[in-house]
Amino acid sequence: MSVVNYPKLAKELTRYTGDGALAEVYAPDKDQVIVAVLVHLPSIGGASAGDVVVQLDDVEGAPFDTVLYTKTMDAAADAVYLPTRPLPLPKGSKLNISFDNTNALVYGVTVWAQDYRG
């Protein structure tokens, strides 16, 4: 068994919830690292539910924007994005978290982050 050893446990927890289309933007006002993004539904998304997408909106502009994670939710109730290493998110950059949620299920989103210490 291998253990991932982060320097410290994440100190910032941000949560979103709703039952329509998910279009949340995580935009910290300081340099941070992303430790995890979790999306939970009360049951599988169902036919044509759509994809959960986590995308970096980079402060340096569109040429650097990157889709970090995608998961089809038709047969899933959870999407868990765990970067291999904590992902730097410089001040001014954002994480866009989206999901069509065509079946209008109540969702819960959790973003775990910690301050960047270079």
C-alpha positions in Angstrom: 0.0 0.0 0.0 1.4 3.4 -0.9 0.5 6.6 1.0 0.4 10.1 -0.5 2.0 12.4 2.1 0.9 16.0 1.6 2.9 18.7 3.5 -0.3 19.6 5.5 -3.9 18.7 5.4 -6.0 21.0 3.3 -7.1 24.0 5.3 -9.7 25.5 3.0 -13.0 23.8 2.2 -15.5 25.3 -0.2 -18.9 23.8 -0.9 -21.6 24.3 -3.4 -25.0 22.7 -3.8 -28.0 22.9 -6.1 -30.3 20.9 -8.3 -30.0 22.6 -11.8 -27.1 22.8 -14.1 -23.8 23.1 -12.2 -21.6 26.0 -13.2 -19.5 27.0 -10.2 -16.3 29.0 -10.3 -13.7 28.5 -7.5 -11.6 31.7 -7.6 -9.4 32.2 -4.5 -7.9 35.6 -3.7 -4.5 34.2 -3.0 -2.1 31.6 -4.4 -3.3 28.1 -3.5 -2.9 24.5 -4.4 -5.9 22.3 -5.2 -5.9 19.0 -3.3 -9.3 17.6 -4.4 -12.6 18.3 -6.1 -15.5 16.1 -5.2 -19.0 16.0 -6.8 -21.7 13.9 -5.3 -25.2 13.0 -6.5 -27.8 11.1 -4.4 -28.1 8.4 -7.1 -26.5 7.7 -10.5 -27.0 10.6 -12.9 -29.2 8.6 -15.3 -29.5 8.7 -19.1 -28.0 11.7 -20.7 -27.0 13.3 -17.3 -23.9 14.8 -18.8 -20.3 15.1 -17.8 -18.7 16.7 -14.7 -15.9 18.8 -16.0 -13.1 20.5 -14.0 -11.3 23.1 -16.0 -8.4 25.5 -15.2 -9.1 29.1 -16.3 -5.5 30.3 -16.2 -4.7 33.9 -15.2 -2.3 34.0 -18.2 -5.2 33.6 -20.7 -6.9 31.2 -23.0 -3.8 29.6 -24.5 -3.2 28.1 -21.0 -6.7 27.0 -20.0 -6.8 23.3 -19.5 -9.5 20.6 -18.9 -8.1 18.8 -15.9 -10.8 16.2 -15.4 -14.0 14.8 -17.1 -16.4 12.1 -15.9 -19.6 10.9 -17.5 -22.3 10.7 -14.8 -24.9 8.6 -16.6 -24.0 5.5 -14.5 -22.1 7.3 -11.6 -23.1 9.1 -8.4 -19.6 10.4 -7.6 -16.8 12.2 -9.4 -13.5 12.6 -7.6 -10.7 14.6 -9.0 -7.5 14.0 -7.0 -4.4 15.6 -8.7 -1.4 13.3 -8.4 0.3 16.2 -6.6 -1.4 19.3 -5.2 -2.2 21.5 -8.3 -1.0 25.1 -8.1 -3.7 27.7 -8.6 -2.1 31.1 -8.8 -4.1 34.2 -7.6 -6.3 35.3 -10.6 -6.7 31.8 -11.9 -10.0 29.9 -11.4 -11.4 26.4 -11.4 -14.6 26.1 -13.5 -16.7 23.1 -12.3 -19.6 22.2 -14.6 -22.2 19.5 -15.1 -25.4 19.6 -17.3 -27.4 17.7 -14.7 -30.2 17.1 -17.1 -32.1 15.0 -14.6 -32.1 17.8 -12.0 -30.5 15.8 -9.1 -29.4 17.6 -6.0 -25.6 17.8 -6.2 -22.9 18.6 -3.6 -19.5 19.9 -4.6 -16.5 20.1 -2.3 -13.2 21.8 -3.2 -10.3 21.1 -0.9 -7.4 23.6 -1.1 -4.5 25.0 0.9 -2.4 28.1 0.7 0.6 27.8 -1.5 3.9 28.0 0.3 6.7 28.0 -2.3 
